[in-house]
Amino acid sequence: MMKLKELASVADILERELEPTIKEWLRRVNLIPELTDIPLSDADRTGHLPKLYYDLISRLRLAKDTHPPVSAAAAAHGHLRRAQGYSASMLIEESRVFQVATFGALHLHQSELDQNQVLLDVMVIADEVDAQLMETVRSLMGAKLAEAAA
Amino acid sequence: VKPESVASILEREVESTIQNWLDFVDQDAELTCIPLSRIERTGHLPKLLLDLIVRLRLDSGLPAPISLAARDHGAMRLQQGYTATMVVEESRILQVSIFSTLQRNLCGVDFSRLLLDVVTIADEVDSQLKQAMSSYVTPAVPLKSPAFGLAG
């Protein structure tokens, strides 16, 4: 008798594939001159990603209508990127690559996913990533205004 | 039943996706503090969704084309008093509304292509967001001493 393949949750796959997904994010970022014009080490470039994935995986495991407050790390990331010379547009570019790498990782493992659940989780990912992007942009623009006022 | 492409579903559901987006926006106190008519609020969406549908029908892997409409939308939102954060919030709601439309039509979706199309949707919506933000952006000047603490 054919054995049914066990399904994995989106959160489990993202947790298991964390390292290759971050590598793929970095590979894609390194192809974008607008971002690489700011010289950063790989550790400086990717240092915010483990926490962002941790927040995302935690959110995916919460009840569906729960909206936890956006991580303070998102605002700290905005401050740091501002100090490193990033613009808001560059933050959006990084966030775009994050979504592309994350959904790309899920595509690679789609045979393990529950087809009825996957789009609900895609919605949570888009919501969480853009909520963190908002906080990062808010923080960067605030730092910019403070610099202008100083 | 022959599976339906994501592009065809979105084309058929443009009106309901826009209505869904508007319903979310109407519950968002930060966005509704800027009073706009329905047409002012949603006027950019038909073109944005059309660009997305066209992109989904192209070979996947192609980069997002430049959209003058997205740039004009950002300039208009700046004039209307939106902050950069509010433009990001509108875009967040758009992605959620699009995926919500696909979820409602899940029984007809070609699952083998679904996540590739999700990648394209996220790429296109964020590319248009970036172009919309160009009115808000001036290049930053790096500070001499990098900030403390959290790396990257």
Boltz contact constraints between the chains, C-beta under 6 A:
constraints:
  - contact:
      token1: [A, 43]
      token2: [B, 151]
      max_distance: 6.0
  - contact:
      token1: [A, 44]
      token2: [B, 151]
      max_distance: 6.0
  - contact:
      token1: [A, 44]
      token2: [B, 152]
      max_distance: 6.0
  - contact:
      token1: [A, 45]
      token2: [B, 152]
      max_distance: 6.0
  - contact:
      token1: [A, 46]
      token2: [B, 152]
      max_distance: 6.0
  - contact:
      token1: [A, 47]
      token2: [B, 151]
      max_distance: 6.0
  - contact:
      token1: [A, 47]
      token2: [B, 152]
      max_distance: 6.0
  - contact:
      token1: [A, 48]
      token2: [B, 152]
      max_distance: 6.0
  - contact:
      token1: [A, 76]
      token2: [B, 150]
      max_distance: 6.0
  - contact:
      token1: [A, 79]
      token2: [B, 147]
      max_distance: 6.0
  - contact:
      token1: [A, 80]
      token2: [B, 147]
      max_distance: 6.0
  - contact:
      token1: [A, 80]
      token2: [B, 150]
      max_distance: 6.0
  - contact:
      token1: [A, 83]
      token2: [B, 143]
      max_distance: 6.0
  - contact:
      token1: [A, 83]
      token2: [B, 146]
      max_distance: 6.0
  - contact:
      token1: [A, 83]
      token2: [B, 147]
      max_distance: 6.0
  - contact:
      token1: [A, 85]
      token2: [B, 140]
      max_distance: 6.0
  - contact:
      token1: [A, 85]
      token2: [B, 142]
      max_distance: 6.0
  - contact:
      token1: [A, 87]
      token2: [B, 137]
      max_distance: 6.0
  - contact:
      token1: [A, 87]
      token2: [B, 139]
      max_distance: 6.0
  - contact:
      token1: [A, 87]
      token2: [B, 140]
      max_distance: 6.0
  - contact:
      token1: [A, 88]
      token2: [B, 84]
      max_distance: 6.0
  - contact:
      token1: [A, 88]
      token2: [B, 133]
      max_distance: 6.0
  - contact:
      token1: [A, 88]
      token2: [B, 137]
      max_distance: 6.0
  - contact:
      token1: [A, 89]
      token2: [B, 130]
      max_distance: 6.0
  - contact:
      token1: [A, 89]
      token2: [B, 133]
      max_distance: 6.0
  - contact:
      token1: [A, 89]
      token2: [B, 137]
      max_distance: 6.0
  - contact:
      token1: [A, 92]
      token2: [B, 129]
      max_distance: 6.0
  - contact:
      token1: [A, 92]
      token2: [B, 130]
      max_distance: 6.0
  - contact:
      token1: [A, 93]
      token2: [B, 130]
      max_distance: 6.0
  - contact:
      token1: [A, 96]
      token2: [B, 126]
      max_distance: 6.0
  - contact:
      token1: [A, 99]
      token2: [B, 122]
      max_distance: 6.0
  - contact:
      token1: [A, 100]
      token2: [B, 119]
      max_distance: 6.0
  - contact:
      token1: [A, 100]
      token2: [B, 123]
      max_distance: 6.0
  - contact:
      token1: [A, 103]
      token2: [B, 115]
      max_distance: 6.0
  - contact:
      token1: [A, 103]
      token2: [B, 118]
      max_distance: 6.0
  - contact:
      token1: [A, 103]
      token2: [B, 119]
      max_distance: 6.0
  - contact:
      token1: [A, 103]
      token2: [B, 122]
      max_distance: 6.0
  - contact:
      token1: [A, 104]
      token2: [B, 119]
      max_distance: 6.0
  - contact:
      token1: [A, 106]
      token2: [B, 115]
      max_distance: 6.0
  - contact:
      token1: [A, 107]
      token2: [B, 115]
      max_distance: 6.0
  - contact:
      token1: [A, 107]
      token2: [B, 116]
      max_distance: 6.0
  - contact:
      token1: [A, 110]
      token2: [B, 115]
      max_distance: 6.0
  - contact:
      token1: [A, 115]
      token2: [B, 111]
      max_distance: 6.0
  - contact:
      token1: [A, 119]
      token2: [B, 99]
      max_distance: 6.0
  - contact:
      token1: [A, 119]
      token2: [B, 102]
      max_distance: 6.0
  - contact:
      token1: [A, 119]
      token2: [B, 103]
      max_distance: 6.0
  - contact:
      token1: [A, 122]
      token2: [B, 99]
      max_distance: 6.0
  - contact:
      token1: [A, 122]
      token2: [B, 118]
      max_distance: 6.0
  - contact:
      token1: [A, 123]
      token2: [B, 96]
      max_distance: 6.0
  - contact:
      token1: [A, 123]
      token2: [B, 99]
      max_distance: 6.0
  - contact:
      token1: [A, 126]
      token2: [B, 95]
      max_distance: 6.0
  - contact:
      token1: [A, 126]
      token2: [B, 96]
      max_distance: 6.0
  - contact:
      token1: [A, 127]
      token2: [B, 96]
      max_distance: 6.0
  - contact:
      token1: [A, 130]
      token2: [B, 92]
      max_distance: 6.0
  - contact:
      token1: [A, 133]
      token2: [B, 88]
      max_distance: 6.0
  - contact:
      token1: [A, 134]
      token2: [B, 85]
      max_distance: 6.0
  - contact:
      token1: [A, 134]
      token2: [B, 88]
      max_distance: 6.0
  - contact:
      token1: [A, 134]
      token2: [B, 89]
      max_distance: 6.0
  - contact:
      token1: [A, 137]
      token2: [B, 84]
      max_distance: 6.0
  - contact:
      token1: [A, 137]
      token2: [B, 85]
      max_distance: 6.0
  - contact:
      token1: [A, 137]
      token2: [B, 88]
      max_distance: 6.0
  - contact:
      token1: [A, 138]
      token2: [B, 85]
      max_distance: 6.0
  - contact:
      token1: [A, 141]
      token2: [B, 84]
      max_distance: 6.0
